[in-house]
């Protein structure tokens, strides 16, 4: 092999190695951050008072109710469309 060809191969190997190390470091760092955030959330939940826990549960329930309402509306729209009915005014999606 000639010297320029060896240099090209060496350049590709070094580029691949640097890319691999960078990707691995980013992945590992993201994992560390995720674990730290999970531990912090876990600690905050454990230290919360009963009133705070109730407030958190009520907020979560409110979000779930909103999702349920939206899903029920979509199901009704699908049923109406399947039966060939037109959507009721005010419930149309834009």
SVG drawing of the C-alpha trace seen along z (x, -y; Angstrom):
<svg xmlns="http://www.w3.org/2000/svg" viewBox="-76 -25 80 27">
<polyline fill="none" stroke="black" stroke-width="0.4" points="0.0,0.0 1.1,-3.5 1.6,-6.1 -1.4,-8.3 -3.7,-5.3 -2.4,-4.4 -3.0,-8.0 -6.6,-7.9 -7.3,-4.6 -5.7,-6.0 -7.9,-9.1 -11.1,-7.1 -10.1,-4.9 -9.4,-8.0 -12.6,-9.7 -14.6,-6.6 -12.9,-6.2 -13.6,-9.9 -17.2,-9.6 -17.6,-6.4 -16.1,-7.9 -18.3,-11.0 -21.5,-9.0 -20.7,-6.7 -20.0,-9.7 -23.2,-11.4 -25.2,-8.3 -23.5,-7.6 -24.0,-11.3 -27.7,-11.2 -28.1,-8.1 -26.4,-9.7 -28.6,-12.8 -31.8,-10.7 -30.8,-8.7 -30.1,-11.9 -33.4,-13.4 -35.3,-10.2 -33.5,-10.1 -34.4,-13.8 -38.0,-13.3 -38.1,-10.2 -36.6,-12.2 -39.1,-15.1 -42.0,-12.7 -40.8,-11.0 -40.3,-14.3 -43.7,-15.7 -46.4,-16.3 -49.7,-14.6 -51.4,-17.8 -48.8,-18.1 -49.2,-14.4 -53.0,-14.9 -52.5,-18.0 -50.1,-16.1 -52.7,-13.3 -55.5,-15.8 -53.4,-17.4 -52.6,-14.0 -56.3,-13.1 -57.3,-16.3 -54.9,-15.6 -56.3,-12.1 -59.8,-13.4 -58.9,-15.8 -57.4,-12.9 -60.4,-10.7 -62.8,-13.4 -60.7,-14.0 -60.6,-10.2 -64.4,-9.9 -65.0,-12.7 -62.8,-11.1 -64.6,-7.8 -68.0,-9.5 -66.7,-11.2 -65.5,-7.9 -68.8,-6.2 -70.7,-9.0 -68.5,-8.8 -68.9,-5.1 -72.6,-5.4 -72.6,-8.1 -73.7,-10.8 -72.4,-14.4 -70.7,-15.7 -72.8,-17.8 -72.1,-21.6 -69.7,-22.8 -68.0,-19.4 -66.4,-19.5 -62.6,-19.4 -60.9,-22.1"/>
</svg>
